[in-house]
Amino acid sequence: MKLNEMSFEDAYTKLEGIVELLETGEMTLERSLALFEEGVALVRHCRCLLDTAEKRVEMILKEDEQITIKDFSVEDKGAASL
């Protein structure tokens, strides 16, 4: 699957796997660098997806041509299930 087609969850899971492999320290330098490079690309992809989601939330909360940003807290979790 191409990186730009990956969901946040898939990219994050793949990134976790890469981190676990790198933490073993049992790979060659070349393989470690390749995995690190792939991991950086996954982090950037996840950040882009999170930024897009944040912008969507801001648009949903837009009121009277001004964006109202509200903090989400544990007490608000009931409202999240609407």
C-alpha positions as CSV (number, residue, x, y, z in Angstrom):
1,M,0.0,0.0,0.0
2,K,1.3,3.4,-0.9
3,L,2.0,5.8,1.9
4,N,-0.5,8.5,0.7
5,E,-3.2,5.8,0.7
6,M,-2.6,4.6,4.3
7,S,-5.0,5.5,7.1
8,F,-3.6,7.1,10.2
9,E,-4.2,3.8,12.1
10,D,-2.3,1.7,9.6
11,A,0.6,4.2,9.4
12,Y,0.8,4.4,13.1
13,T,0.8,0.6,13.5
14,K,3.5,0.3,10.9
15,L,5.5,3.0,12.7
16,E,5.3,1.1,16.0
17,G,6.6,-2.0,14.3
18,I,9.6,-0.1,12.9
19,V,10.4,1.3,16.3
20,E,10.3,-2.1,17.8
21,L,12.7,-3.4,15.1
22,L,15.1,-0.5,15.6
23,E,15.1,-1.0,19.4
24,T,16.4,-4.5,19.0
25,G,19.7,-3.2,17.6
26,E,20.1,-6.5,15.7
27,M,20.1,-5.1,12.1
28,T,22.8,-3.8,9.9
29,L,23.5,-0.1,9.8
30,E,22.1,0.0,6.2
31,R,18.8,-1.7,7.2
32,S,18.5,0.5,10.3
33,L,18.9,3.6,8.2
34,A,16.3,2.4,5.7
35,L,13.8,1.7,8.5
36,F,14.6,5.0,10.1
37,E,13.9,6.8,6.7
38,E,10.6,4.9,6.4
39,G,9.7,5.8,9.9
40,V,10.3,9.5,9.3
41,A,8.0,9.3,6.3
42,L,5.3,7.6,8.3
43,V,5.6,10.3,11.1
44,R,5.2,13.0,8.5
45,H,2.2,11.3,7.0
46,C,0.6,10.8,10.4
47,R,1.2,14.5,11.2
48,C,-0.4,15.6,7.9
49,L,-3.4,13.4,8.7
50,L,-3.7,14.9,12.2
51,D,-3.4,18.4,10.9
52,T,-6.2,17.7,8.4
53,A,-8.4,16.3,11.1
54,E,-7.7,19.3,13.3
55,K,-8.7,21.7,10.5
56,R,-11.9,19.7,9.9
57,V,-12.8,20.0,13.6
58,E,-12.1,23.8,13.5
59,M,-14.4,24.1,10.5
60,I,-17.1,22.2,12.4
61,L,-16.8,24.5,15.4
62,K,-16.9,27.6,13.2
63,E,-19.4,30.1,14.6
64,D,-20.2,33.5,13.1
65,E,-17.2,33.6,10.8
66,Q,-14.9,33.0,13.8
67,I,-13.4,29.7,14.8
68,T,-14.1,28.7,18.4
69,I,-11.5,26.2,19.6
70,K,-12.7,24.3,22.6
71,D,-10.5,22.1,24.8
72,F,-11.6,18.5,25.0
73,S,-11.5,17.0,28.4
74,V,-12.5,13.7,29.9
75,E,-15.8,15.3,31.2
76,D,-16.7,16.1,27.5
77,K,-16.5,12.4,26.4
78,G,-20.2,12.0,26.6
79,A,-20.7,14.7,24.0
80,A,-18.2,13.0,21.7
81,S,-20.6,10.1,21.2
82,L,-23.3,12.2,19.6
